[in-house]
Amino acid sequence: MRGKSVLLIIGGGIAAYKSLALIRRIKERGATVRAILTAAGAEFVTPLSVASLSGEKVFQDLFSLTDEAEMGHIQLSRSADLVVVAPATADLMAKLANGLANDLASTALLATDKPVLMAPAMNVRMWNHAATQRNLATLKQDGVLFVGPNDGDMACGEFGPGRMAEPLEIAGTIENFFASNGGALSGLKALVTAGPTQEPLDPVRFIANRSSGKQGYAIADALARAGAETTLVSGPVEIVAPSGVKLLKVTTAREMLAACESALPADVAVCTAAVADWRPEIAANNKIKKEKGAATPVLRLVENPDILATLAGHARRPGLLIGFAAETENVVEQAVAKRLRKGCDWIVANDVSPATGIMGGDRNTVHVVTASGVEDWPELDKREVGARLAAKIAVALKGAA
Ligand SMILES: Cc1cc2nc3c(=O)[nH]c(=O)nc-3n(C[C@H](O)[C@H](O)[C@H](O)COP(=O)(O)O)c2cc1C
């Protein structure tokens, strides 16, 4: 973000206090911040705080003679590489969706020729209101980018969607925006699966595996950083989604397949998830009880859909389809066979024997099997594996890393 500039519009919501932290998060990433504070915004944070943190004059008034002489509102609206609205009030969203321009913030939003990123913040009923949802759809159609809102406790005491994304999340989204404009994978769509699946036996028990999701999340992060529009379909894991990535959370293999199909078409798909091969034939509606004297239940399994093979044979098959092979013996030979059996383009194989510490750990040693042979990569941090794989994908799809 070094050398980039952000025009931050601070609207009138409780979350305006978080925009002060956001200024710091943006600046520590090397970009400059100039701010417009709405009249309502100034009821929540002072122009002095904003000016002190940004190190720049704060703009508040459309009809200020001095501001207009120093920097006209049109010039101000175009002076930055990106316009960020945080908090984006219901009012600011409504104004931009309908082309209103009756103060400095809304005029700048209408006059700018730069991309706009909004971080909405409002009461859950305001957010869910048909009018706000209509405005959201219009703004998305007009190309406005969004981060959040998230679910959570709200200042008004209610719970639900409407809480502004945290400053770090917004800063991450801005970082990804700048990285992806000009990134090696910009303009491409990527799909990544990660984590285990859980296959229920009854409402409280399930069959799962030890996959942590770390490798898949690292790959999704690397692809997004390289500019790909990335969807991450994740089984149950305890990892925060990388910023700028669309997260679809699922539980079972069948849900994972449906989510993957909903994310097609994709230029590249990387299937790292450890999908359960089998599920219990019957998932009881109520907890299976241990009855005195009753026979021990027998667990009958049925096969789950094969996500990688389904994508390989799909009418909308991803242009480049990459599978992962987690093996505990004959790793490379099994991966070579798996590539042919599943009909995918590459297999990234790793040895997940307990002694390797790969499953759940932060490091990985992989072998990349393609039609032209096997590459043995050295032991790397999982993020580094993600970055290298993203670079290799860029070469395959665009001829450039
Ligand atoms: C205490 C208080 C908190 C508010 N919080 C929000 C909010 O979080 N989101 C929102 O859209 N409006 C909120 N409002 C209403 C806005 O301040 C009001 O719609 C205002 O006109 C927005 O102006 P602006 O969009 O120019 O900043 C709040 C109002 C008050 C009095």
PDBQT file of the ligand as one rigid body, heavy atoms in Angstrom, charges set to zero:
ROOT
HETATM    1  C1  LIG A 501     -26.642   7.797  19.005  1.00  0.00    +0.000 C 
HETATM    2  C2  LIG A 501     -26.852   7.606  17.538  1.00  0.00    +0.000 A 
HETATM    3  C3  LIG A 501     -26.272   6.560  16.911  1.00  0.00    +0.000 A 
HETATM    4  C4  LIG A 501     -26.464   6.343  15.540  1.00  0.00    +0.000 A 
HETATM    5  N1  LIG A 501     -25.877   5.278  14.933  1.00  0.00    +0.000 NA
HETATM    6  C5  LIG A 501     -26.095   5.070  13.632  1.00  0.00    +0.000 A 
HETATM    7  C6  LIG A 501     -25.478   3.973  12.976  1.00  0.00    +0.000 A 
HETATM    8  O1  LIG A 501     -24.723   3.193  13.569  1.00  0.00    +0.000 OA
HETATM    9  N2  LIG A 501     -25.737   3.768  11.672  1.00  0.00    +0.000 N 
HETATM   10  C7  LIG A 501     -26.552   4.595  10.961  1.00  0.00    +0.000 A 
HETATM   11  O2  LIG A 501     -26.765   4.345   9.780  1.00  0.00    +0.000 OA
HETATM   12  N3  LIG A 501     -27.125   5.669  11.542  1.00  0.00    +0.000 NA
HETATM   13  C8  LIG A 501     -26.910   5.907  12.846  1.00  0.00    +0.000 A 
HETATM   14  N4  LIG A 501     -27.511   6.989  13.458  1.00  0.00    +0.000 N 
HETATM   15  C9  LIG A 501     -28.329   7.887  12.648  1.00  0.00    +0.000 C 
HETATM   16  C10 LIG A 501     -27.442   8.794  11.798  1.00  0.00    +0.000 C 
HETATM   17  O3  LIG A 501     -26.560   9.539  12.633  1.00  0.00    +0.000 OA
HETATM   18  C11 LIG A 501     -28.315   9.716  10.966  1.00  0.00    +0.000 C 
HETATM   19  O4  LIG A 501     -29.019   8.925  10.004  1.00  0.00    +0.000 OA
HETATM   20  C12 LIG A 501     -27.503  10.776  10.254  1.00  0.00    +0.000 C 
HETATM   21  O5  LIG A 501     -28.383  11.571   9.485  1.00  0.00    +0.000 OA
HETATM   22  C13 LIG A 501     -26.456  10.184   9.365  1.00  0.00    +0.000 C 
HETATM   23  O6  LIG A 501     -25.750  11.210   8.710  1.00  0.00    +0.000 OA
HETATM   24  P1  LIG A 501     -24.538  10.911   7.715  1.00  0.00    +0.000 P 
HETATM   25  O7  LIG A 501     -24.939   9.755   6.886  1.00  0.00    +0.000 OA
HETATM   26  O8  LIG A 501     -24.395  12.171   6.923  1.00  0.00    +0.000 OA
HETATM   27  O9  LIG A 501     -23.339  10.651   8.544  1.00  0.00    +0.000 OA
HETATM   28  C14 LIG A 501     -27.291   7.229  14.816  1.00  0.00    +0.000 A 
HETATM   29  C15 LIG A 501     -27.867   8.318  15.474  1.00  0.00    +0.000 A 
HETATM   30  C16 LIG A 501     -27.658   8.507  16.808  1.00  0.00    +0.000 A 
HETATM   31  C17 LIG A 501     -28.299   9.682  17.480  1.00  0.00    +0.000 C 
ENDROOT
TORSDOF 0
